[in-house]
Amino acid sequence: MDELPLPVEEYSGKVAEVKIGATRNEGGTRDFALVIGGDRVLPFYFFEGSNPNPPVIALEVYDSHESLPRPVKAFYSDELVENPVEWSRYVVEKLGAKMLNVKLVSVYPETRDEEPRKAAELVEEILQEVKVPLMVSGIEELWGPREVKKNMETLCEVAERTSGERVLLNPVTLDAYETVARSCIEHRHCLIAKTNMDVSQAIKLNGLLLDRGLTPERIVIDVTTGPLGYGIEYTYSTMERLRLRALKGDKSVQCPLVMFPSESWSAREISEKKGIDEMEKLGVAFEVVTAVTGILSGGNLLSILHPKTLNVVREFINEFLGQPRISINLKEWMKNAEW
C-alpha cells in the first residue's frame, strides 16, 4: 500500500532573530548573547524544515519576595530570596540558568512603591555580579494610569543605567510605548510588546513600534499568558495565529514570541493544597504543561519561576529536538507528577 505524502507547506516569511545580551566585543559586559527567533517553519515540523534557534528559558528572580509562592520560597531560603543579587548568582552558578528575568516587584504601587531609580540600581548590581543576558520586568499588570506611568519610568531608568547591555525590557503596551521605544533605540536594548490575546492589537502595537524606528530584531511579542486552567487555549491559539501570519509574510508580526508559564502559580488549585510539597508538585506540573504548550505554539522564550520546572522543560525541548536525555526520564516524571 502506497504511503500518503506528508502535507508539506512552503512559507514565504521568516521570523526575525532577536539577540539578547551584549558581549564585550559588542559594547556590553555579558559572557555570551542569546538569539531567539529565526523560525521558517512551525515548531518541530522537521518534515518541512528546521528552525535555527531552540527556545530559551529565563529563570525569574524577584527584587521583593513577599509575593513569591510558598513552594518557591521553600526551595530557596529566606536568606537567599531577601538578597536578589545573591539569588541571581545562585540561579546562574548552581542551577545553570542561561538567562534571568529580574522582576522589579518593589516598584508596584500596591507593594513597596519603590522609586524607579532604586530598582534600576539593583539591576546594575545584578549585571555586575552575573554575566548572563537579562530580561527586566517592570509592572506587568497595568490597571490604570498610575501603573502605566510608573512602569514607563522604571523601564526608562533601567534602559539608561544598563546602556549597551541589550537588555530585554518588559512590558511595553499601547498605553505607553513611545518613550520606552526611544530609550531602547538610544541605549541599544530590546523590548516586549504586550497585548491582551488579540491578534489585531498585537499587529497595531508592532506597527506603531516599527513606525517609531524599532526593527523586528528589537521586538518580542507577548500576547499575555493564560496558564493551564486559566485561558491557555486563548493564549496558544493567538500565538499560533500570529506565527502563521509571520510565516505567510506579514512583516508586522515577524518577531519572536514570549510566554510566561510562571503565571501558573496563581492558579487557585495550587493555593488550595494543604502542604508545601503538594503545592510544589501541582505547581510544577501546571508550569510544565503551560511551558510545553507555549513552545509547541511557537514560543521562542519562556519565563519560568520554579527551578524544578526548568529541568523538566529543558528535557522536553531536548526530546523534541531528538537530543540525548540530560537527567530526567520524562515518562517517569509524567507518571509520578501531581495532576
C-alpha positions, 0 to 999 in steps of 0.5 A, spaced: 500 500 500 502 506 497 504 511 503 500 518 503 505 524 502 506 528 508 502 535 507 508 539 506 507 547 506 512 552 503 512 559 507 514 565 504 516 569 511 521 568 516 521 570 523 526 575 525 532 573 530 532 577 536 539 577 540 539 578 547 545 580 551 551 584 549 558 581 549 564 585 550 566 585 543 559 588 542 559 594 547 556 590 553 559 586 559 555 579 558 559 572 557 555 570 551 548 573 547 542 569 546 538 569 539 531 567 539 527 567 533 529 565 526 523 560 525 521 558 517 517 553 519 512 551 525 515 548 531 518 541 530 515 540 523 522 537 521 518 534 515 518 541 512 524 544 515 528 546 521 528 552 525 535 555 527 534 557 534 531 552 540 527 556 545 530 559 551 528 559 558 529 565 563 529 563 570 525 569 574 528 572 580 524 577 584 527 584 587 521 583 593 519 576 595 513 577 599 509 575 593 513 569 591 509 562 592 510 558 598 513 552 594 518 557 591 520 560 597 521 553 600 526 551 595 530 557 596 531 560 603 529 566 606 536 568 606 537 567 599 530 570 596 531 577 601 538 578 597 536 578 589 543 579 587 545 573 591 539 569 588 541 571 581 548 568 582 545 562 585 540 561 579 546 562 574 552 558 578 548 552 581 542 551 577 545 553 570 540 558 568 542 561 561 538 567 562 534 571 568 528 575 568 529 580 574 522 582 576 522 589 579 516 587 584 518 593 589 516 598 584 508 596 584 504 601 587 500 596 591 507 593 594 513 597 596 512 603 591 519 603 590 522 609 586 524 607 579 531 609 580 532 604 586 530 598 582 534 600 576 540 600 581 539 593 583 539 591 576 546 594 575 548 590 581 545 584 578 549 585 571 555 586 575 555 580 579 552 575 573 554 575 566 548 572 563 543 576 558 537 579 562 530 580 561 527 586 566 520 586 568 517 592 570 509 592 572 506 587 568 499 588 570 497 595 568 490 597 571 490 604 570 494 610 569 498 610 575 501 603 573 502 605 566 506 611 568 510 608 573 512 602 569 514 607 563 519 610 568 522 604 571 523 601 564 526 608 562 531 608 568 533 601 567 534 602 559 539 608 561 543 605 567 544 598 563 546 602 556 549 597 551 547 591 555 541 589 550 537 588 555 530 585 554 525 590 557 518 588 559 512 590 558 511 595 553 503 596 551 499 601 547 498 605 553 505 607 553 510 605 548 513 611 545 518 613 550 520 606 552 521 605 544 526 611 544 530 609 550 531 602 547 533 605 540 538 610 544 541 605 549 541 599 544 536 594 548 530 590 546 523 590 548 516 586 549 510 588 546 504 586 550 497 585 548 491 582 551 490 575 546 488 579 540 491 578 534 489 585 531 492 589 537 498 585 537 499 587 529 497 595 531 502 595 537 508 592 532 506 597 527 506 603 531 513 600 534 516 599 527 513 606 525 517 609 531 524 606 528 524 599 532 526 593 527 523 586 528 530 584 531 528 589 537 521 586 538 518 580 542 511 579 542 507 577 548 500 576 547 499 575 555 499 568 558 493 564 560 496 558 564 493 551 564 486 552 567 486 559 566 485 561 558 491 557 555 487 555 549 486 563 548 493 564 549 496 558 544 491 559 539 493 567 538 500 565 538 499 560 533 495 565 529 500 570 529 506 565 527 502 563 521 501 570 519 509 571 520 510 565 516 505 567 510 509 574 510 506 579 514 512 583 516 508 586 522 508 580 526 515 577 524 518 577 531 519 572 536 514 570 541 514 570 549 510 566 554 510 566 561 508 559 564 510 562 571 503 565 571 501 558 573 502 559 580 496 563 581 492 558 579 487 557 585 488 549 585 495 550 587 493 555 593 488 550 595 493 544 597 494 543 604 502 542 604 508 545 601 510 539 597 503 538 594 503 545 592 510 544 589 508 538 585 501 541 582 505 547 581 510 544 577 506 540 573 501 546 571 508 550 569 510 544 565 504 543 561 503 551 560 511 551 558 510 545 553 504 548 550 507 555 549 513 552 545 509 547 541 505 554 539 511 557 537 514 560 543 521 562 542 522 564 550 519 562 556 519 565 563 519 560 568 519 561 576 520 554 579 527 551 578 524 544 578 520 546 572 526 548 568 529 541 568 523 538 566 522 543 560 529 543 558 528 535 557 522 536 553 525 541 548 531 536 548 526 530 546 523 534 541 529 536 538 531 528 538 537 530 543 540 525 548 536 525 555 540 530 560 537 527 567 530 526 567 526 520 564 520 524 562 515 518 562 517 517 569 516 524 571 509 524 567 507 518 571 509 520 578 507 528 577 501 531 581 495 532 576 
